Structures are given as C-alpha cells and as structure tokens.
Amino acid sequence: MSTTVEVKDLATQWRTILESVRSGEEVVLVDQSIPQARLLPINRRQPGMHPDAIVMGADFDEALPDQFWQGTK
C-alpha cells in the first residue's frame, strides 16, 4: 500500500510518516502533486532466511597456487 504526502506537510507529519514506513507502508513525497521521493521500509535480514544458499568448497582451506600470487595463468 502507498500513501502520498505533500512536501510542505513533512514538518508537521514526520512522526506519522515514519511510523507508516516502519509498519511496512510505502510513502511517496510529492511537491504540488509531482512525485519527488519514495520512502520504503528497510528489510532487515534475519539469520536462517536462506539455509544452504552458500556452500563452502571442499578445498576452501587449501593453499592457493603460486600462479595466483604471481598474477600469471
């Protein structure tokens, strides 16, 4: 859901706007009905959201070859 707020009303409605964004709502700031900015909630990551998304290779802790350090192929 999206709410539109005039820029001139920001000073008096800032707390209400912030609470709306915190609750997951999108707020569009407009100046004379022309969109200027969009406020979106920050999606905070939580541990365990993507289990097994990253898999460590079996050779993870092996020494890198000399070519790697020398910059050659």
PQR file of N, CA, C, O and H, with PARSE charges and radii, in Angstrom:
ATOM      1  N   MET A   1       0.844  -1.174   0.000 -0.4000 1.5000
ATOM      2  CA  MET A   1       0.000   0.000   0.000 -0.0000 2.0000
ATOM      3  C   MET A   1       0.891   1.240   0.000  0.5500 1.7000
ATOM      4  O   MET A   1       1.994   1.213   0.546 -0.5500 1.4000
ATOM      5  N   SER A   2       0.423   2.309  -0.603 -0.4000 1.5000
ATOM      6  CA  SER A   2       1.208   3.518  -0.729 -0.0000 2.0000
ATOM      7  C   SER A   2       0.404   4.732  -0.271  0.5500 1.7000
ATOM      8  O   SER A   2      -0.798   4.825  -0.517 -0.5500 1.4000
ATOM      9  H   SER A   2      -0.473   2.331  -1.046  0.4000 1.0000
ATOM     10  N   THR A   3       1.085   5.656   0.397 -0.4000 1.5000
ATOM     11  CA  THR A   3       0.472   6.897   0.843 -0.0000 2.0000
ATOM     12  C   THR A   3       1.220   8.050   0.194  0.5500 1.7000
ATOM     13  O   THR A   3       2.435   7.973   0.009 -0.5500 1.4000
ATOM     14  H   THR A   3       2.061   5.580   0.597  0.4000 1.0000
ATOM     15  N   THR A   4       0.515   9.114  -0.153 -0.4000 1.5000
ATOM     16  CA  THR A   4       1.125  10.300  -0.750 -0.0000 2.0000
ATOM     17  C   THR A   4       1.079  11.435   0.265  0.5500 1.7000
ATOM     18  O   THR A   4       0.050  11.685   0.892 -0.5500 1.4000
ATOM     19  H   THR A   4      -0.472   9.177  -0.003  0.4000 1.0000
ATOM     20  N   VAL A   5       2.223  12.124   0.418 -0.4000 1.5000
ATOM     21  CA  VAL A   5       2.309  13.236   1.358 -0.0000 2.0000
ATOM     22  C   VAL A   5       2.960  14.415   0.646  0.5500 1.7000
ATOM     23  O   VAL A   5       3.974  14.256  -0.034 -0.5500 1.4000
ATOM     24  H   VAL A   5       3.059  11.921  -0.091  0.4000 1.0000
ATOM     25  N   GLU A   6       2.374  15.597   0.803 -0.4000 1.5000
ATOM     26  CA  GLU A   6       2.959  16.807   0.228 -0.0000 2.0000
ATOM     27  C   GLU A   6       4.208  17.201   1.022  0.5500 1.7000
ATOM     28  O   GLU A   6       4.233  17.098   2.249 -0.5500 1.4000
ATOM     29  H   GLU A   6       1.551  15.726   1.355  0.4000 1.0000
ATOM     30  N   VAL A   7       5.231  17.649   0.314 -0.4000 1.5000
ATOM     31  CA  VAL A   7       6.492  18.039   0.941 -0.0000 2.0000
ATOM     32  C   VAL A   7       6.255  19.128   1.984  0.5500 1.7000
ATOM     33  O   VAL A   7       6.904  19.131   3.030 -0.5500 1.4000
ATOM     34  H   VAL A   7       5.210  17.733  -0.683  0.4000 1.0000
ATOM     35  N   LYS A   8       5.347  20.039   1.715 -0.4000 1.5000
ATOM     36  CA  LYS A   8       5.078  21.144   2.660 -0.0000 2.0000
ATOM     37  C   LYS A   8       4.514  20.642   3.997  0.5500 1.7000
ATOM     38  O   LYS A   8       4.552  21.357   4.999 -0.5500 1.4000
ATOM     39  H   LYS A   8       4.820  20.036   0.865  0.4000 1.0000
ATOM     40  N   ASP A   9       3.991  19.410   4.004 -0.4000 1.5000
ATOM     41  CA  ASP A   9       3.409  18.848   5.229 -0.0000 2.0000
ATOM     42  C   ASP A   9       4.387  17.977   6.019  0.5500 1.7000
ATOM     43  O   ASP A   9       4.034  17.451   7.075 -0.5500 1.4000
ATOM     44  H   ASP A   9       3.960  18.830   3.191  0.4000 1.0000
ATOM     45  N   LEU A  10       5.603  17.825   5.518 -0.4000 1.5000
ATOM     46  CA  LEU A  10       6.576  16.946   6.179 -0.0000 2.0000
ATOM     47  C   LEU A  10       6.867  17.354   7.619  0.5500 1.7000
ATOM     48  O   LEU A  10       6.902  16.503   8.508 -0.5500 1.4000
ATOM     49  H   LEU A  10       5.889  18.252   4.660  0.4000 1.0000
ATOM     50  N   ALA A  11       7.072  18.629   7.852 -0.4000 1.5000
ATOM     51  CA  ALA A  11       7.460  19.088   9.187 -0.0000 2.0000
ATOM     52  C   ALA A  11       6.420  18.731  10.242  0.5500 1.7000
ATOM     53  O   ALA A  11       6.773  18.404  11.375 -0.5500 1.4000
ATOM     54  H   ALA A  11       7.043  19.320   7.130  0.4000 1.0000
ATOM     55  N   THR A  12       5.170  18.790   9.887 -0.4000 1.5000
ATOM     56  CA  THR A  12       4.120  18.523  10.878 -0.0000 2.0000
ATOM     57  C   THR A  12       3.710  17.056  10.942  0.5500 1.7000
ATOM     58  O   THR A  12       3.098  16.634  11.924 -0.5500 1.4000
ATOM     59  H   THR A  12       4.884  19.055   8.966  0.4000 1.0000
ATOM     60  N   GLN A  13       4.036  16.263   9.908 -0.4000 1.5000
ATOM     61  CA  GLN A  13       3.596  14.871   9.862 -0.0000 2.0000
ATOM     62  C   GLN A  13       4.741  13.864   9.940  0.5500 1.7000
ATOM     63  O   GLN A  13       4.528  12.671   9.726 -0.5500 1.4000
ATOM     64  H   GLN A  13       4.533  16.606   9.110  0.4000 1.0000
ATOM     65  N   TRP A  14       5.950  14.328  10.241 -0.4000 1.5000
ATOM     66  CA  TRP A  14       7.122  13.447  10.166 -0.0000 2.0000
ATOM     67  C   TRP A  14       6.968  12.179  11.007  0.5500 1.7000
ATOM     68  O   TRP A  14       7.255  11.087  10.518 -0.5500 1.4000
ATOM     69  H   TRP A  14       6.124  15.298  10.415  0.4000 1.0000
ATOM     70  N   ARG A  15       6.534  12.295  12.225 -0.4000 1.5000
ATOM     71  CA  ARG A  15       6.391  11.119  13.106 -0.0000 2.0000
ATOM     72  C   ARG A  15       5.377  10.119  12.546  0.5500 1.7000
ATOM     73  O   ARG A  15       5.619   8.913  12.561 -0.5500 1.4000
ATOM     74  H   ARG A  15       6.301  13.183  12.622  0.4000 1.0000
ATOM     75  N   THR A  16       4.258  10.614  12.059 -0.4000 1.5000
ATOM     76  CA  THR A  16       3.230   9.743  11.490 -0.0000 2.0000
ATOM     77  C   THR A  16       3.750   9.039  10.245  0.5500 1.7000
ATOM     78  O   THR A  16       3.501   7.849  10.047 -0.5500 1.4000
ATOM     79  H   THR A  16       4.061  11.594  12.046  0.4000 1.0000
ATOM     80  N   ILE A  17       4.478   9.778   9.404 -0.4000 1.5000
ATOM     81  CA  ILE A  17       5.049   9.205   8.187 -0.0000 2.0000
ATOM     82  C   ILE A  17       6.045   8.113   8.541  0.5500 1.7000
ATOM     83  O   ILE A  17       6.031   7.036   7.944 -0.5500 1.4000
ATOM     84  H   ILE A  17       4.680  10.744   9.565  0.4000 1.0000
ATOM     85  N   LEU A  18       6.899   8.385   9.500 -0.4000 1.5000
ATOM     86  CA  LEU A  18       7.905   7.406   9.913 -0.0000 2.0000
ATOM     87  C   LEU A  18       7.248   6.137  10.461  0.5500 1.7000
ATOM     88  O   LEU A  18       7.704   5.034  10.160 -0.5500 1.4000
ATOM     89  H   LEU A  18       6.911   9.260   9.985  0.4000 1.0000
ATOM     90  N   GLU A  19       6.216   6.271  11.236 -0.4000 1.5000
ATOM     91  CA  GLU A  19       5.510   5.099  11.755 -0.0000 2.0000
ATOM     92  C   GLU A  19       4.874   4.290  10.633  0.5500 1.7000
ATOM     93  O   GLU A  19       4.859   3.060  10.682 -0.5500 1.4000
ATOM     94  H   GLU A  19       5.845   7.167  11.480  0.4000 1.0000
ATOM     95  N   SER A  20       4.351   4.976   9.625 -0.4000 1.5000
ATOM     96  CA  SER A  20       3.765   4.277   8.478 -0.0000 2.0000
ATOM     97  C   SER A  20       4.821   3.452   7.752  0.5500 1.7000
ATOM     98  O   SER A  20       4.583   2.301   7.386 -0.5500 1.4000
ATOM     99  H   SER A  20       4.363   5.975   9.586  0.4000 1.0000
ATOM    100  N   VAL A  21       5.991   4.056   7.548 -0.4000 1.5000
ATOM    101  CA  VAL A  21       7.083   3.351   6.865 -0.0000 2.0000
ATOM    102  C   VAL A  21       7.564   2.179   7.711  0.5500 1.7000
ATOM    103  O   VAL A  21       7.802   1.092   7.185 -0.5500 1.4000
ATOM    104  H   VAL A  21       6.184   4.991   7.846  0.4000 1.0000
ATOM    105  N   ARG A  22       7.707   2.388   9.004 -0.4000 1.5000
ATOM    106  CA  ARG A  22       8.145   1.308   9.895 -0.0000 2.0000
ATOM    107  C   ARG A  22       7.184   0.122   9.866  0.5500 1.7000
ATOM    108  O   ARG A  22       7.600  -1.023  10.040 -0.5500 1.4000
ATOM    109  H   ARG A  22       7.514   3.271   9.431  0.4000 1.0000
ATOM    110  N   SER A  23       5.911   0.394   9.650 -0.4000 1.5000
ATOM    111  CA  SER A  23       4.929  -0.690   9.633 -0.0000 2.0000
ATOM    112  C   SER A  23       4.838  -1.373   8.269  0.5500 1.7000
ATOM    113  O   SER A  23       4.010  -2.262   8.070 -0.5500 1.4000
ATOM    114  H   SER A  23       5.573   1.325   9.508  0.4000 1.0000
ATOM    115  N   GLY A  24       5.703  -0.951   7.319 -0.4000 1.5000
ATOM    116  CA  GLY A  24       5.768  -1.622   6.030 -0.0000 2.0000
ATOM    117  C   GLY A  24       5.132  -0.876   4.877  0.5500 1.7000
ATOM    118  O   GLY A  24       5.109  -1.378   3.754 -0.5500 1.4000
ATOM    119  H   GLY A  24       6.375  -0.229   7.481  0.4000 1.0000
ATOM    120  N   GLU A  25       4.623   0.296   5.130 -0.4000 1.5000
ATOM    121  CA  GLU A  25       3.945   1.065   4.090 -0.0000 2.0000
ATOM    122  C   GLU A  25       4.938   1.912   3.294  0.5500 1.7000
ATOM    123  O   GLU A  25       5.933   2.387   3.842 -0.5500 1.4000
ATOM    124  H   GLU A  25       4.641   0.704   6.043  0.4000 1.0000
ATOM    125  N   GLU A  26       4.668   2.097   2.024 -0.4000 1.5000
ATOM    126  CA  GLU A  26       5.467   2.973   1.166 -0.0000 2.0000
ATOM    127  C   GLU A  26       4.853   4.362   1.215  0.5500 1.7000
ATOM    128  O   GLU A  26       3.633   4.505   1.138 -0.5500 1.4000
ATOM    129  H   GLU A  26       3.860   1.711   1.579  0.4000 1.0000
ATOM    130  N   VAL A  27       5.701   5.401   1.345 -0.4000 1.5000
ATOM    131  CA  VAL A  27       5.218   6.777   1.364 -0.0000 2.0000
ATOM    132  C   VAL A  27       5.888   7.531   0.224  0.5500 1.7000
ATOM    133  O   VAL A  27       7.114   7.544   0.112 -0.5500 1.4000
ATOM    134  H   VAL A  27       6.692   5.284   1.408  0.4000 1.0000
ATOM    135  N   VAL A  28       5.070   8.163  -0.626 -0.4000 1.5000
ATOM    136  CA  VAL A  28       5.576   8.943  -1.747 -0.0000 2.0000
ATOM    137  C   VAL A  28       5.459  10.419  -1.384  0.5500 1.7000
ATOM    138  O   VAL A  28       4.379  10.900  -1.041 -0.5500 1.4000
ATOM    139  H   VAL A  28       4.074   8.153  -0.535  0.4000 1.0000
ATOM    140  N   LEU A  29       6.590  11.139  -1.464 -0.4000 1.5000
ATOM    141  CA  LEU A  29       6.591  12.569  -1.191 -0.0000 2.0000
ATOM    142  C   LEU A  29       6.386  13.306  -2.502  0.5500 1.7000
ATOM    143  O   LEU A  29       7.087  13.051  -3.481 -0.5500 1.4000
ATOM    144  H   LEU A  29       7.468  10.748  -1.743  0.4000 1.0000
ATOM    145  N   VAL A  30       5.429  14.215  -2.521 -0.4000 1.5000
ATOM    146  CA  VAL A  30       5.119  14.965  -3.735 -0.0000 2.0000
ATOM    147  C   VAL A  30       5.215  16.456  -3.459  0.5500 1.7000
ATOM    148  O   VAL A  30       4.960  16.909  -2.343 -0.5500 1.4000
ATOM    149  H   VAL A  30       4.860  14.422  -1.725  0.4000 1.0000
ATOM    150  N   ASP A  31       5.585  17.216  -4.486 -0.4000 1.5000
ATOM    151  CA  ASP A  31       5.620  18.669  -4.411 -0.0000 2.0000
ATOM    152  C   ASP A  31       4.685  19.177  -5.494  0.5500 1.7000
ATOM    153  O   ASP A  31       4.990  19.081  -6.682 -0.5500 1.4000
ATOM    154  H   ASP A  31       5.791  16.848  -5.393  0.4000 1.0000
ATOM    155  N   GLN A  32       3.554  19.715  -5.085 -0.4000 1.5000
ATOM    156  CA  GLN A  32       2.493  20.150  -5.998 -0.0000 2.0000
ATOM    157  C   GLN A  32       2.074  19.004  -6.920  0.5500 1.7000
ATOM    158  O   GLN A  32       1.950  19.175  -8.132 -0.5500 1.4000
ATOM    159  H   GLN A  32       3.307  19.793  -4.119  0.4000 1.0000
ATOM    160  N   SER A  33       1.861  17.856  -6.326 -0.4000 1.5000
ATOM    161  CA  SER A  33       1.410  16.623  -6.997 -0.0000 2.0000
ATOM    162  C   SER A  33       2.441  15.983  -7.909  0.5500 1.7000
ATOM    163  O   SER A  33       2.116  15.037  -8.626 -0.5500 1.4000
ATOM    164  H   SER A  33       1.961  17.718  -5.341  0.4000 1.0000
ATOM    165  N   ILE A  34       3.685  16.476  -7.901 -0.4000 1.5000
ATOM    166  CA  ILE A  34       4.761  15.866  -8.697 -0.0000 2.0000
ATOM    167  C   ILE A  34       5.607  15.011  -7.761  0.5500 1.7000
ATOM    168  O   ILE A  34       6.188  15.539  -6.813 -0.5500 1.4000
ATOM    169  H   ILE A  34       3.949  17.244  -7.319  0.4000 1.0000
ATOM    170  N   PRO A  35       5.692  13.704  -8.002 -0.5600 1.5000
ATOM    171  CA  PRO A  35       6.482  12.830  -7.126  0.2800 2.0000
ATOM    172  C   PRO A  35       7.947  13.281  -7.049  0.5500 1.7000
ATOM    173  O   PRO A  35       8.577  13.572  -8.066 -0.5500 1.4000
ATOM    174  N   GLN A  36       8.467  13.331  -5.827 -0.4000 1.5000
ATOM    175  CA  GLN A  36       9.844  13.770  -5.593 -0.0000 2.0000
ATOM    176  C   GLN A  36      10.707  12.680  -4.968  0.5500 1.7000
ATOM    177  O   GLN A  36      11.895  12.576  -5.273 -0.5500 1.4000
ATOM    178  H   GLN A  36       7.955  13.095  -5.001  0.4000 1.0000
ATOM    179  N   ALA A  37      10.119  11.875  -4.104 -0.4000 1.5000
ATOM    180  CA  ALA A  37      10.890  10.846  -3.393 -0.0000 2.0000
ATOM    181  C   ALA A  37       9.932   9.769  -2.907  0.5500 1.7000
ATOM    182  O   ALA A  37       8.718   9.960  -2.824 -0.5500 1.4000
ATOM    183  H   ALA A  37       9.154  11.960  -3.856  0.4000 1.0000
ATOM    184  N   ARG A  38      10.537   8.627  -2.590 -0.4000 1.5000
ATOM    185  CA  ARG A  38       9.755   7.498  -2.080 -0.0000 2.0000
ATOM    186  C   ARG A  38      10.459   6.968  -0.838  0.5500 1.7000
ATOM    187  O   ARG A  38      11.660   6.700  -0.871 -0.5500 1.4000
ATOM    188  H   ARG A  38      11.523   8.472  -2.657  0.4000 1.0000
ATOM    189  N   LEU A  39       9.736   6.818   0.232 -0.4000 1.5000
ATOM    190  CA  LEU A  39      10.265   6.257   1.472 -0.0000 2.0000
ATOM    191  C   LEU A  39       9.803   4.817   1.576  0.5500 1.7000
ATOM    192  O   LEU A  39       8.610   4.525   1.490 -0.5500 1.4000
ATOM    193  H   LEU A  39       8.761   7.036   0.259  0.4000 1.0000
ATOM    194  N   LEU A  40      10.761   3.922   1.763 -0.4000 1.5000
ATOM    195  CA  LEU A  40      10.458   2.495   1.861 -0.0000 2.0000
ATOM    196  C   LEU A  40      11.024   1.938   3.150  0.5500 1.7000
ATOM    197  O   LEU A  40      12.050   2.417   3.632 -0.5500 1.4000
ATOM    198  H   LEU A  40      11.730   4.159   1.834  0.4000 1.0000
ATOM    199  N   PRO A  41      10.373   0.931   3.717 -0.5600 1.5000
ATOM    200  CA  PRO A  41      10.935   0.303   4.910  0.2800 2.0000
ATOM    201  C   PRO A  41      12.197  -0.472   4.557  0.5500 1.7000
ATOM    202  O   PRO A  41      12.332  -0.982   3.445 -0.5500 1.4000
ATOM    203  N   ILE A  42      13.110  -0.555   5.502 -0.4000 1.5000
ATOM    204  CA  ILE A  42      14.324  -1.342   5.319 -0.0000 2.0000
ATOM    205  C   ILE A  42      14.001  -2.784   5.681  0.5500 1.7000
ATOM    206  O   ILE A  42      13.527  -3.069   6.781 -0.5500 1.4000
ATOM    207  H   ILE A  42      13.000  -0.141   6.405  0.4000 1.0000
ATOM    208  N   ASN A  43      14.259  -3.676   4.758 -0.4000 1.5000
ATOM    209  CA  ASN A  43      14.045  -5.099   5.038 -0.0000 2.0000
ATOM    210  C   ASN A  43      15.277  -5.621   5.756  0.5500 1.7000
ATOM    211  O   ASN A  43      16.340  -5.793   5.160 -0.5500 1.4000
ATOM    212  H   ASN A  43      14.644  -3.445   3.864  0.4000 1.0000
ATOM    213  N   ARG A  44      15.115  -5.864   7.020 -0.4000 1.5000
ATOM    214  CA  ARG A  44      16.249  -6.345   7.816 -0.0000 2.0000
ATOM    215  C   ARG A  44      16.411  -7.844   7.627  0.5500 1.7000
ATOM    216  O   ARG A  44      15.442  -8.602   7.666 -0.5500 1.4000
ATOM    217  H   ARG A  44      14.252  -5.724   7.504  0.4000 1.0000
ATOM    218  N   ARG A  45      17.651  -8.254   7.422 -0.4000 1.5000
ATOM    219  CA  ARG A  45      17.928  -9.685   7.262 -0.0000 2.0000
ATOM    220  C   ARG A  45      17.880 -10.381   8.616  0.5500 1.7000
ATOM    221  O   ARG A  45      18.186  -9.798   9.656 -0.5500 1.4000
ATOM    222  H   ARG A  45      18.438  -7.638   7.390  0.4000 1.0000
ATOM    223  N   GLN A  46      17.490 -11.629   8.564 -0.4000 1.5000
ATOM    224  CA  GLN A  46      17.458 -12.422   9.772 -0.0000 2.0000
ATOM    225  C   GLN A  46      18.191 -13.728   9.524  0.5500 1.7000
ATOM    226  O   GLN A  46      18.074 -14.310   8.446 -0.5500 1.4000
ATOM    227  H   GLN A  46      17.241 -12.103   7.720  0.4000 1.0000
ATOM    228  N   PRO A  47      18.945 -14.195  10.508 -0.5600 1.5000
ATOM    229  CA  PRO A  47      19.674 -15.452  10.336  0.2800 2.0000
ATOM    230  C   PRO A  47      18.718 -16.597   9.999  0.5500 1.7000
ATOM    231  O   PRO A  47      17.620 -16.695  10.547 -0.5500 1.4000
ATOM    232  N   GLY A  48      19.160 -17.451   9.092 -0.4000 1.5000
ATOM    233  CA  GLY A  48      18.393 -18.625   8.743 -0.0000 2.0000
ATOM    234  C   GLY A  48      17.364 -18.424   7.647  0.5500 1.7000
ATOM    235  O   GLY A  48      16.590 -19.336   7.358 -0.5500 1.4000
ATOM    236  H   GLY A  48      20.052 -17.372   8.647  0.4000 1.0000
ATOM    237  N   MET A  49      17.338 -17.241   7.025 -0.4000 1.5000
ATOM    238  CA  MET A  49      16.346 -16.985   5.982 -0.0000 2.0000
ATOM    239  C   MET A  49      16.615 -17.802   4.714  0.5500 1.7000
ATOM    240  O   MET A  49      15.679 -18.180   4.010 -0.5500 1.4000
ATOM    241  H   MET A  49      17.968 -16.500   7.260  0.4000 1.0000
ATOM    242  N   HIS A  50      17.890 -18.073   4.423 -0.4000 1.5000
ATOM    243  CA  HIS A  50      18.264 -18.786   3.209 -0.0000 2.0000
ATOM    244  C   HIS A  50      19.234 -19.914   3.538  0.5500 1.7000
ATOM    245  O   HIS A  50      20.414 -19.828   3.197 -0.5500 1.4000
ATOM    246  H   HIS A  50      18.650 -17.765   4.995  0.4000 1.0000
ATOM    247  N   PRO A  51      18.762 -20.965   4.193 -0.5600 1.5000
ATOM    248  CA  PRO A  51      19.671 -22.048   4.545  0.2800 2.0000
ATOM    249  C   PRO A  51      20.235 -22.714   3.292  0.5500 1.7000
ATOM    250  O   PRO A  51      19.535 -22.872   2.292 -0.5500 1.4000
ATOM    251  N   ASP A  52      21.499 -23.097   3.360 -0.4000 1.5000
ATOM    252  CA  ASP A  52      22.201 -23.767   2.267 -0.0000 2.0000
ATOM    253  C   ASP A  52      22.362 -22.911   1.015  0.5500 1.7000
ATOM    254  O   ASP A  52      22.625 -23.452  -0.059 -0.5500 1.4000
ATOM    255  H   ASP A  52      22.068 -22.969   4.172  0.4000 1.0000
ATOM    256  N   ALA A  53      22.214 -21.598   1.119 -0.4000 1.5000
ATOM    257  CA  ALA A  53      22.381 -20.723  -0.042 -0.0000 2.0000
ATOM    258  C   ALA A  53      23.862 -20.594  -0.410  0.5500 1.7000
ATOM    259  O   ALA A  53      24.194 -20.380  -1.576 -0.5500 1.4000
ATOM    260  H   ALA A  53      22.000 -21.158   1.991  0.4000 1.0000
ATOM    261  N   ILE A  54      24.736 -20.722   0.561 -0.4000 1.5000
ATOM    262  CA  ILE A  54      26.176 -20.639   0.318 -0.0000 2.0000
ATOM    263  C   ILE A  54      26.794 -21.949   0.789  0.5500 1.7000
ATOM    264  O   ILE A  54      26.596 -22.380   1.925 -0.5500 1.4000
ATOM    265  H   ILE A  54      24.466 -20.896   1.509  0.4000 1.0000
ATOM    266  N   VAL A  55      27.540 -22.564  -0.105 -0.4000 1.5000
ATOM    267  CA  VAL A  55      28.185 -23.833   0.229 -0.0000 2.0000
ATOM    268  C   VAL A  55      29.693 -23.649   0.100  0.5500 1.7000
ATOM    269  O   VAL A  55      30.178 -23.162  -0.921 -0.5500 1.4000
ATOM    270  H   VAL A  55      27.701 -22.214  -1.028  0.4000 1.0000
ATOM    271  N   MET A  56      30.422 -24.034   1.119 -0.4000 1.5000
ATOM    272  CA  MET A  56      31.871 -23.914   1.115 -0.0000 2.0000
ATOM    273  C   MET A  56      32.473 -25.112   0.382  0.5500 1.7000
ATOM    274  O   MET A  56      32.100 -26.259   0.630 -0.5500 1.4000
ATOM    275  H   MET A  56      30.028 -24.430   1.949  0.4000 1.0000
ATOM    276  N   GLY A  57      33.403 -24.828  -0.518 -0.4000 1.5000
ATOM    277  CA  GLY A  57      34.052 -25.894  -1.274 -0.0000 2.0000
ATOM    278  C   GLY A  57      34.929 -26.760  -0.387  0.5500 1.7000
ATOM    279  O   GLY A  57      35.402 -26.316   0.659 -0.5500 1.4000
ATOM    280  H   GLY A  57      33.705 -23.897  -0.720  0.4000 1.0000
ATOM    281  N   ALA A  58      35.144 -27.997  -0.810 -0.4000 1.5000
ATOM    282  CA  ALA A  58      35.959 -28.931  -0.028 -0.0000 2.0000
ATOM    283  C   ALA A  58      37.403 -28.453   0.082  0.5500 1.7000
ATOM    284  O   ALA A  58      38.095 -28.786   1.045 -0.5500 1.4000
ATOM    285  H   ALA A  58      34.760 -28.358  -1.660  0.4000 1.0000
ATOM    286  N   ASP A  59      37.868 -27.666  -0.908 -0.4000 1.5000
ATOM    287  CA  ASP A  59      39.255 -27.197  -0.900 -0.0000 2.0000
ATOM    288  C   ASP A  59      39.391 -25.784  -0.323  0.5500 1.7000
ATOM    289  O   ASP A  59      40.381 -25.103  -0.590 -0.5500 1.4000
ATOM    290  H   ASP A  59      37.307 -27.395  -1.690  0.4000 1.0000
ATOM    291  N   PHE A  60      38.422 -25.346   0.450 -0.4000 1.5000
ATOM    292  CA  PHE A  60      38.393 -23.987   0.973 -0.0000 2.0000
ATOM    293  C   PHE A  60      39.681 -23.572   1.686  0.5500 1.7000
ATOM    294  O   PHE A  60      40.171 -22.463   1.476 -0.5500 1.4000
ATOM    295  H   PHE A  60      37.618 -25.899   0.666  0.4000 1.0000
ATOM    296  N   ASP A  61      40.223 -24.438   2.513 -0.4000 1.5000
ATOM    297  CA  ASP A  61      41.390 -24.061   3.319 -0.0000 2.0000
ATOM    298  C   ASP A  61      42.719 -24.533   2.732  0.5500 1.7000
ATOM    299  O   ASP A  61      43.742 -24.505   3.416 -0.5500 1.4000
ATOM    300  H   ASP A  61      39.824 -25.339   2.684  0.4000 1.0000
ATOM    301  N   GLU A  62      42.713 -24.963   1.482 -0.4000 1.5000
ATOM    302  CA  GLU A  62      43.977 -25.362   0.844 -0.0000 2.0000
ATOM    303  C   GLU A  62      44.726 -24.123   0.365  0.5500 1.7000
ATOM    304  O   GLU A  62      44.130 -23.080   0.094 -0.5500 1.4000
ATOM    305  H   GLU A  62      41.883 -24.986   0.925  0.4000 1.0000
ATOM    306  N   ALA A  63      46.044 -24.263   0.270 -0.4000 1.5000
ATOM    307  CA  ALA A  63      46.881 -23.149  -0.185 -0.0000 2.0000
ATOM    308  C   ALA A  63      46.561 -22.794  -1.632  0.5500 1.7000
ATOM    309  O   ALA A  63      46.259 -23.665  -2.448 -0.5500 1.4000
ATOM    310  H   ALA A  63      46.528 -25.110   0.490  0.4000 1.0000
ATOM    311  N   LEU A  64      46.632 -21.499  -1.936 -0.4000 1.5000
ATOM    312  CA  LEU A  64      46.414 -21.057  -3.302 -0.0000 2.0000
ATOM    313  C   LEU A  64      47.670 -21.329  -4.131  0.5500 1.7000
ATOM    314  O   LEU A  64      48.779 -21.291  -3.600 -0.5500 1.4000
ATOM    315  H   LEU A  64      46.878 -20.792  -1.273  0.4000 1.0000
ATOM    316  N   PRO A  65      47.506 -21.602  -5.427 -0.5600 1.5000
ATOM    317  CA  PRO A  65      48.668 -21.902  -6.261  0.2800 2.0000
ATOM    318  C   PRO A  65      49.566 -20.674  -6.447  0.5500 1.7000
ATOM    319  O   PRO A  65      49.114 -19.540  -6.288 -0.5500 1.4000
ATOM    320  N   ASP A  66      50.825 -20.904  -6.780 -0.4000 1.5000
ATOM    321  CA  ASP A  66      51.775 -19.800  -6.987 -0.0000 2.0000
ATOM    322  C   ASP A  66      51.314 -18.853  -8.087  0.5500 1.7000
ATOM    323  O   ASP A  66      51.570 -17.651  -8.019 -0.5500 1.4000
ATOM    324  H   ASP A  66      51.192 -21.825  -6.909  0.4000 1.0000
ATOM    325  N   GLN A  67      50.636 -19.388  -9.102 -0.4000 1.5000
ATOM    326  CA  GLN A  67      50.164 -18.526 -10.196 -0.0000 2.0000
ATOM    327  C   GLN A  67      49.202 -17.442  -9.683  0.5500 1.7000
ATOM    328  O   GLN A  67      49.160 -16.330 -10.209 -0.5500 1.4000
ATOM    329  H   GLN A  67      50.428 -20.365  -9.157  0.4000 1.0000
ATOM    330  N   PHE A  68      48.459 -17.784  -8.678 -0.4000 1.5000
ATOM    331  CA  PHE A  68      47.544 -16.794  -8.113 -0.0000 2.0000
ATOM    332  C   PHE A  68      48.323 -15.616  -7.545  0.5500 1.7000
ATOM    333  O   PHE A  68      47.981 -14.462  -7.804 -0.5500 1.4000
ATOM    334  H   PHE A  68      48.494 -18.687  -8.251  0.4000 1.0000
ATOM    335  N   TRP A  69      49.364 -15.898  -6.777 -0.4000 1.5000
ATOM    336  CA  TRP A  69      50.147 -14.856  -6.122 -0.0000 2.0000
ATOM    337  C   TRP A  69      51.024 -14.092  -7.101  0.5500 1.7000
ATOM    338  O   TRP A  69      51.331 -12.920  -6.882 -0.5500 1.4000
ATOM    339  H   TRP A  69      49.643 -16.835  -6.567  0.4000 1.0000
ATOM    340  N   GLN A  70      51.427 -14.752  -8.178 -0.4000 1.5000
ATOM    341  CA  GLN A  70      52.294 -14.117  -9.176 -0.0000 2.0000
ATOM    342  C   GLN A  70      51.499 -13.365 -10.232  0.5500 1.7000
ATOM    343  O   GLN A  70      52.067 -12.593 -11.004 -0.5500 1.4000
ATOM    344  H   GLN A  70      51.178 -15.704  -8.356  0.4000 1.0000
ATOM    345  N   GLY A  71      50.217 -13.580 -10.269 -0.4000 1.5000
ATOM    346  CA  GLY A  71      49.381 -12.905 -11.259 -0.0000 2.0000
ATOM    347  C   GLY A  71      49.510 -13.491 -12.643  0.5500 1.7000
ATOM    348  O   GLY A  71      49.264 -12.796 -13.629 -0.5500 1.4000
ATOM    349  H   GLY A  71      49.756 -14.207  -9.641  0.4000 1.0000
ATOM    350  N   THR A  72      49.891 -14.752 -12.747 -0.4000 1.5000
ATOM    351  CA  THR A  72      50.023 -15.410 -14.039 -0.0000 2.0000
ATOM    352  C   THR A  72      48.982 -16.497 -14.147  0.5500 1.7000
ATOM    353  O   THR A  72      48.299 -16.830 -13.179 -0.5500 1.4000
ATOM    354  H   THR A  72      50.091 -15.317 -11.946  0.4000 1.0000
ATOM    355  N   LYS A  73      48.871 -17.055 -15.360 -0.4000 1.5000
ATOM    356  CA  LYS A  73      47.894 -18.132 -15.569 -0.0000 2.0000
ATOM    357  C   LYS A  73      48.545 -19.454 -15.671  0.5500 1.7000
ATOM    358  O   LYS A  73      47.865 -20.465 -15.847 -0.5500 1.4000
ATOM    359  H   LYS A  73      49.426 -16.785 -16.147  0.4000 1.0000
TER
END
